[in-house]
C-alpha cells in the first residue's frame, strides 16, 4: 500500500528548495567579480549553515 506524504512536510520541502535556490543565486550575484573558488566557498559555507539550522530545528521539535 502506498502511504501519503504529509502535506505540511511537502510544503516545507518546497519552501526550503526555492529559498535555497534564491540564496545560492544571491551569493553567485554578490560574488560575480570574484573568482569561482570564492563563490563556491561562499555557497558551500551557506549550505552548511542551512543544513545545520535544519538539523537544530528538527532536533528541538522532537
N, C-alpha and C positions, 0 to 999 in steps of 0.2 A: 504494500500500500504506500502511496506517495504522501509524504507529510507536507503540509502547507508551511510556507515561510511566514514568520511573523511579520505583519505589515510594518510595525514600528522599526524592526531590525532592517528591513529592506529600505525604508525611507532614510534611516540614518546612514546606511551604506552609500546611498546616492548623494546625500549631503556631504559626506566625507570625501567621496570621489571627486565631485565637482569643486569642492572647496580646496582640495589638494591641487587640482589642476590649475585653479586660479592662482594659488600660492606659488607653484613652480613657474608659471608663466610670468608672474610679477618679479620673481627673483631673476629669471632669464632677462627680462627687460631692464632691470636695475643693473645688471652686470654685463650688458651688451658691449661696453667699451673695454671690458677686462678680457682676459684670456679664457679659454674654455675650461681650464682647470679650476679657475676661481669660481665660475658659475656652477660647475659640477660639485665643488666642495661646499658651496653655499646651499645648493639644493640637497645634498646628502645630509648636511647638518640640520636643515629644516625638516627633512624626512625623519631623521632620528628623533628630533624633538616632538614631532607629530605622533610617532609610534609610542614614544614614552608617555605622552599625555593621554593617549588612548588606553594604554596599559594601566596607568594610575587611576583613570576614571572608572575602568571596568572593575579593578580590584576594590575600589572604595564602595561601589554599588553592591558588591556581594557580601 
